[in-house]
Amino acid sequence: MKIIQRKTYLKNIRKYIDIDLIKVLTGVRRCGKSILLKQIIEEIKEKVSEDHIIYINFEDFEFENINTAQKLHEYIKDKIIDSQKYYLFFDEIQHVSEFERVIASFKSTLNCSIFITGSNSKLLSGELASLLVGRTVEFKIMPFSYSEVVQLYKANRKKIPEDFIYDYIKWGGMPQRFDFNEEKEIKIYLEDIFRGIVEKDIYKRDSEIERYKFNAISAYILSNAGKEFSAENIANYYNSQNEKNKKAIEKKTIYNYIEKLEKAYLISRVKRFNIAGKEVLKTIEKQYAIDMGFRTINTNLINYEDTFYLENVIYNELILRGYTVYTGKSYKNEIDFVVIDGKKKCFIQVSYIMSNEETIRREFEAFRPIKDASPKYVLSLDKVDLSHDGITHINIEDFLLHKKDLFLA
């Protein structure tokens, strides 16, 4: 299948190519970081000699022996033959032990621009953070957005099925899943990817983890993505199901598992914004799946009328566009999202299809207690514009395809 350019990321990264910061591309495995890295290289080749571009994929068997900071240091020093600028690309660098030290050394001693990728948030924690505080810029790479999927189909001259949005809501945007046509093949592929992520980025890093507990809790969290989180409720549910086997789980274990899912980039954790008090509530949060396909393979039933699926799609799109996103809480009710860009913001309510007056009234009146004058939006799959009383209605597919965008104030 023909590869597409990931224009949003390239546009953002392009500004930093020659800036003296380490460019860190993070994201879940197989979301397209390596391809994006190669697209950056192709752009640099237009003005830089190829012998001044060094690329290493540490998951390539060819580089298996470059697995320590010392060996990487020796390899790169042998490649540098003059004082001109070099562009160093290190793909999945977490496979190199103590990589933080050698990256810090390159940053300090070489005339270079450094790009690194990784599938675990260790890249931006611990020693790397302390060695390079203020010297990195992170780009969070996600699976294909809906507009990228449509672009992919057009580039490959594939017919876009009617109501294709439902396919995306169900199976998400992991790039290689589009090599398959049958749902059972897509499901098998996503299950294989998910198992690989859990094995490499969770179990391998914590050999003492109780796998049966983690499997059960992670499936519960992913299948309930978007719903208000309660560790106590999850623990009670799990323990009631396993009462006979006496395999009890504690709340602190659940929080530990959530942290591991987040560090493997399988979920995003979202804080709640107190609209009345205009502050972020630290203890109340939700989780959203990084890709809808991972949610689907962890649940037994797909209900398109369940707005949590749509919320998840909208949340990921908002993050891709660079917004800061919270869930909202007013005095009397909840608002799905508070979207912030600097000092500007807007409010969003997500609905499936507003098929009757009662549903329309419920979704639009959710904003009634909010005295804040910032723009308010209802996003749904309705094709008819239902805007009224100063509240704007946007069709979800139009929003995802950038046919209609948000205004923040």
C-alpha positions in Angstrom: 0.0 0.0 0.0 1.2 3.5 -0.9 2.6 5.5 2.1 1.2 8.9 2.8 3.0 11.9 4.3 2.0 12.7 7.8 1.7 16.4 7.2 0.6 17.6 10.6 3.6 16.1 12.3 6.1 17.1 9.5 4.9 20.7 9.8 5.5 20.8 13.5 8.8 18.9 13.4 10.2 20.9 10.4 10.5 24.0 12.6 12.9 22.2 14.9 15.2 20.4 12.5 18.1 22.7 13.0 17.3 23.9 16.5 19.6 22.7 19.2 17.1 20.6 21.0 16.8 16.8 21.0 13.7 15.8 19.0 11.9 13.0 20.8 9.1 11.2 18.9 7.1 9.1 21.3 4.0 6.9 20.8 2.6 3.4 20.9 4.4 0.7 18.9 3.5 0.4 15.2 1.8 3.8 15.1 4.2 5.0 12.3 7.1 6.6 14.1 9.7 4.9 12.0 8.0 5.9 8.7 7.7 9.5 10.0 11.4 9.5 10.8 12.3 8.4 7.3 10.0 11.1 5.9 12.0 13.7 7.9 15.3 12.2 6.5 14.0 12.5 2.9 13.3 16.2 3.5 16.8 16.7 5.0 18.4 14.9 2.0 17.3 17.8 -0.2 19.9 20.1 1.4 22.3 17.7 3.2 24.8 15.2 1.9 23.7 11.6 2.7 27.0 10.8 4.5 26.0 13.4 7.1 22.8 11.6 7.9 23.1 8.6 10.2 20.1 6.4 10.8 19.9 3.4 13.2 16.9 1.3 13.9 17.6 -0.6 17.0 15.0 -3.2 16.2 16.9 -4.1 13.0 19.0 -7.2 13.5 21.9 -5.5 11.7 22.4 -3.2 14.7 21.8 -5.9 17.4 25.3 -5.5 18.8 25.0 -1.7 19.3 23.2 -2.3 22.6 25.2 -0.2 25.1 26.0 3.5 25.4 29.7 2.8 24.9 29.1 0.8 21.6 26.8 3.5 20.2 29.3 6.2 21.1 32.1 4.3 19.2 29.9 3.6 16.2 28.9 7.3 15.8 32.4 8.6 16.4 33.7 6.4 13.6 31.1 7.8 11.2 31.9 11.5 11.9 34.8 12.6 9.7 34.6 16.4 9.7 33.2 19.4 11.6 30.1 19.9 9.5 26.7 19.3 11.0 25.4 15.7 11.2 21.9 14.5 11.6 21.5 11.6 13.9 18.4 9.4 13.9 18.0 6.8 16.6 14.8 4.6 16.2 13.5 2.7 19.3 16.6 3.8 21.3 15.3 2.3 24.5 17.0 -0.9 23.4 20.4 0.7 24.2 21.3 0.4 27.8 22.2 3.8 29.4 21.3 5.6 26.2 20.7 8.7 28.2 24.4 9.2 28.8 25.5 8.9 25.2 22.7 11.1 23.9 23.7 13.8 26.5 27.4 13.4 25.3 26.5 13.8 21.6 24.4 16.8 22.5 27.3 18.5 24.3 30.3 17.5 22.1 29.1 17.1 18.5 27.8 19.5 15.8 24.6 17.6 15.3 20.8 17.5 15.3 19.5 14.5 17.2 16.2 12.7 16.6 15.1 9.7 18.8 12.0 7.6 18.9 10.7 5.2 21.5 7.6 3.2 22.6 7.9 3.7 26.3 7.8 6.9 28.3 11.1 6.1 29.9 12.5 8.3 27.1 11.3 11.4 29.0 11.7 10.3 32.5 14.4 9.4 35.0 18.0 10.0 34.0 17.3 11.4 30.5 15.1 14.1 32.1 17.7 15.1 34.6 20.6 15.1 32.1 18.7 17.0 29.4 16.3 19.2 31.3 15.1 21.9 29.0 17.0 20.4 26.0 14.3 18.2 24.5 11.2 18.8 22.6 8.6 16.0 22.4 6.3 15.1 19.6 3.5 12.6 20.5 2.8 10.4 17.5 -0.6 8.7 17.3 -2.2 6.2 14.9 -3.8 7.6 11.7 -6.5 10.2 12.3 -9.7 9.8 10.2 -8.5 12.4 7.7 -5.2 10.5 7.2 -7.2 7.3 6.6 -9.3 9.0 4.0 -6.1 10.4 2.5 -4.6 6.9 2.5 -7.5 5.5 0.6 -7.4 8.2 -2.0 -3.6 7.8 -2.5 -4.2 4.1 -3.2 -7.2 4.7 -5.3 -9.4 2.6 -3.0 -13.1 3.4 -2.9 -14.2 4.9 0.4 -17.2 2.9 1.6 -20.4 4.6 2.5 -20.5 5.4 6.3 -16.8 4.6 6.5 -16.7 6.6 9.7 -18.2 3.6 11.5 -15.3 1.4 10.4 -12.9 3.9 11.9 -14.9 4.2 15.1 -14.7 0.4 15.5 -11.2 -0.5 14.3 -9.2 2.7 14.7 -6.2 3.9 12.7 -3.2 1.6 13.3 -1.5 2.0 9.9 -0.9 -1.6 9.0 -4.4 -2.7 9.8 -5.4 -1.2 6.4 -3.5 -3.9 4.7 -6.4 -6.2 5.6 -9.9 -6.2 4.2 -11.7 -8.8 6.4 -12.8 -7.8 10.0 -11.5 -11.1 11.4 -8.1 -10.4 9.8 -8.0 -6.9 11.3 -9.0 -8.3 14.7 -6.2 -10.9 14.6 -3.7 -8.3 13.6 -4.7 -5.8 16.3 -4.7 -8.6 19.0 -1.2 -9.6 17.9 0.0 -5.9 18.1 -1.6 -5.5 21.5 0.0 -8.6 22.9 3.4 -7.5 21.6 3.1 -4.1 23.3 2.1 -5.6 26.6 4.9 -8.2 26.4 7.7 -5.8 25.4 6.7 -2.6 27.2 4.9 -3.9 30.3 5.7 -7.6 31.2 9.4 -7.4 30.1 9.9 -4.3 32.3 8.1 -5.8 35.3 8.6 -9.6 35.5 6.8 -9.7 38.8 3.5 -8.5 37.5 0.6 -10.9 37.9 -0.4 -11.4 34.4 -4.0 -12.7 34.9 -4.8 -9.7 37.0 -3.2 -7.2 34.6 -5.1 -8.8 31.6 -8.4 -8.5 33.4 -7.9 -5.0 34.6 -6.5 -3.6 31.3 -9.4 -5.2 29.4 -11.8 -3.5 31.8 -10.2 -0.1 31.5 -9.9 -0.2 27.7 -13.5 -1.4 27.2 -14.8 1.3 29.5 -12.6 4.1 28.1 -14.3 7.5 28.6 -16.3 6.5 31.6 -15.6 8.1 34.9 -12.9 6.1 36.6 -13.2 4.6 40.1 -10.4 2.3 41.3 -12.7 1.2 44.2 -15.5 0.2 41.8 -13.0 -1.7 39.6 -11.6 -3.5 42.6 -15.0 -4.4 43.9 -16.1 -5.7 40.5 -12.9 -7.8 40.0 -13.0 -9.2 43.5 -16.6 -10.2 43.3 -15.9 -12.1 40.1 -13.0 -13.9 41.7 -14.3 -14.4 45.2 -14.1 -18.2 45.0 -10.5 -18.1 43.9 -9.5 -15.5 46.5 -7.5 -13.5 43.9 -8.3 -10.1 45.4 -6.8 -7.0 44.0 -6.1 -3.7 45.8 -6.7 -0.2 44.6 -3.0 0.7 44.5 -2.4 -2.2 42.1 -5.1 -0.8 39.8 -3.4 2.6 39.8 -0.1 0.8 39.1 -1.6 -1.0 36.1 -3.1 2.3 34.8 0.4 3.9 35.0 1.9 1.0 33.0 -0.8 1.3 30.3 -0.1 5.0 30.1 3.7 4.5 29.9 3.2 2.0 27.0 1.1 4.7 25.3 -2.0 2.5 25.2 -4.2 5.0 27.1 -4.3 8.7 27.9 -5.4 10.0 31.3 -7.6 13.0 31.3 -8.2 15.3 34.3 -11.5 17.0 35.1 -11.9 20.8 34.9 -14.1 22.5 37.4 -15.9 25.0 35.2 -17.3 27.0 38.0 -14.0 27.2 39.9 -11.9 27.4 36.8 -9.4 24.9 38.1 -8.3 21.3 37.4 -9.4 18.7 39.8 -6.5 16.5 40.5 -8.2 13.4 41.9 -11.0 12.8 39.3 -10.1 11.6 35.9 -11.0 9.4 32.9 -9.0 7.3 30.5 -9.2 7.1 26.7 -7.7 4.5 24.4 -4.9 5.6 22.1 -6.6 3.7 19.3 -10.2 2.6 18.9 -9.1 -0.8 17.6 -7.4 -1.6 21.0 -10.7 -0.7 22.7 -12.7 -3.0 20.3 -10.6 -6.1 20.9 -11.0 -5.7 24.6 -14.8 -5.7 24.6 -17.5 -8.1 23.5 -20.0 -5.6 22.2 -19.7 -2.6 19.9 -22.6 -0.1 20.4 -22.3 2.9 18.1 -24.9 4.7 20.2 -22.5 4.5 23.2 -21.2 8.1 23.0 -18.0 7.0 24.9 -16.7 5.6 21.6 -17.3 8.9 19.8 -15.8 10.8 22.7 -12.7 8.7 22.4 -12.4 9.6 18.7 -13.0 13.3 19.4 -10.5 13.3 22.3 -7.7 11.8 20.2 -8.4 14.3 17.3 -8.2 17.2 19.7 -4.9 16.0 21.1 -3.6 15.6 17.6 -4.5 19.2 16.8 -2.4 20.4 19.8 -5.1 21.3 22.2 -5.0 20.8 26.0 -8.2 18.8 26.8 -10.1 18.2 30.1 -13.4 16.7 30.9 -15.8 19.3 32.3 -17.8 19.6 35.5 -20.3 22.4 36.2 -22.5 22.8 39.3 -25.2 20.6 38.0 -23.8 18.4 35.3 -20.9 17.2 33.2 -19.6 18.6 29.9 -17.7 16.1 27.7 -14.7 18.4 27.0 -13.1 21.7 27.9 -10.7 22.5 25.1 -7.9 25.0 25.8 -5.4 26.7 23.6 -3.3 29.2 25.6 -5.8 31.5 27.2 -8.6 30.6 24.9 -11.1 27.8 25.3 -14.3 26.2 24.2 -16.8 23.6 25.4 -17.8 20.4 23.6 -20.7 18.0 24.1 -20.6 14.8 22.0 -23.7 12.9 20.9 -24.5 10.0 18.6 -27.6 11.0 16.6 -30.1 13.5 18.0 -33.1 11.7 16.6 -35.8 13.6 18.6 -36.5 16.8 20.4 -35.8 15.3 23.8 -32.3 14.3 22.8 -31.6 17.7 21.2 -32.8 19.5 24.3 -30.7 17.3 26.6 -27.5 17.8 24.7 -27.9 21.6 24.2 -29.1 22.3 27.7 -26.0 20.7 29.2 -24.5 24.1 28.6 -27.2 26.0 30.4 -25.5 26.2 33.8 -22.3 27.5 32.3 -22.0 31.3 32.6 -18.7 31.3 30.7 -19.1 33.1 27.3 -16.5 30.8 25.5 -17.9 29.1 22.4 -20.0 26.0 22.9 -20.3 23.1 20.5 -22.4 19.9 20.1 -20.7 17.3 17.9 -22.8 14.5 16.5 -23.2 12.3 13.4 -26.4 14.2 12.4 -26.0 15.5 8.8 -28.5 18.4 9.4 -27.2 21.5 11.1 -29.0 21.7 14.4 -27.3 24.9 15.7 -29.4 27.2 17.9 -29.4 29.6 20.8 -25.8 30.5 20.2 -24.6 26.9 20.4 -22.9 25.5 17.2 -23.7 22.0 16.0 -21.0 20.3 13.9 -21.2 16.9 12.1 -18.4 14.7 13.5 -17.2 13.5 10.1 -17.0 17.1 8.9 -15.0 18.0 12.0 -12.6 15.0 11.5 -12.1 15.9 7.9 -11.4 19.6 8.8 -14.4 20.8 6.8 -15.5 22.6 9.9 -13.3 23.6 12.8 -13.5 25.0 16.3 -13.3 28.6 17.3 -11.8 29.2 20.8 -12.1 32.5 22.7 
